[in-house]
Amino acid sequence: MITLVTVLHVIVCVVLVLVILLQAGKGGGMGAAFGGGSQTVFGGRGAQTFLGKVTSACAAIFMLTSLTLAYHASHTSSVVRPDLAPAPSPSPQPGAPAGTTAPAPPQSDAPTAPAPTAPK
């Protein structure tokens, strides 16, 4: 499901960029507003063109997919699954260089002799 939303989000992003670039300029725009132009800044254009309607629809879909992806990202616990996480490494011996561990003692089947005692 989230893969479908991600693919839709990327497609809408590309379409939104293309539709915005295809729209015709509005002349002076904000520069005309400060220079005393007769156009109003945010309105007064009349009926919306087809490209304007497509832009509005793409912007709405883009907003919904963005919110969906953000919600999903905030509710996932981790990128690494606990069952696939590597086992913790043993702690190094005191005095050993960092990043090294002491080798394991050799395993043998021979019985161990008692330690010699010092004479008194």
Secondary structure, DSSP 8 states (H G I E B T S, - for coil): -HHHHHHHHHHHHHHHHHHHHHS---TTTHHHHHTT-SS-TT----S--HHHHHHHHHHHHHHHHHHHHHHHHHT---SS-GGGS--------TTS-TT---------SS----------
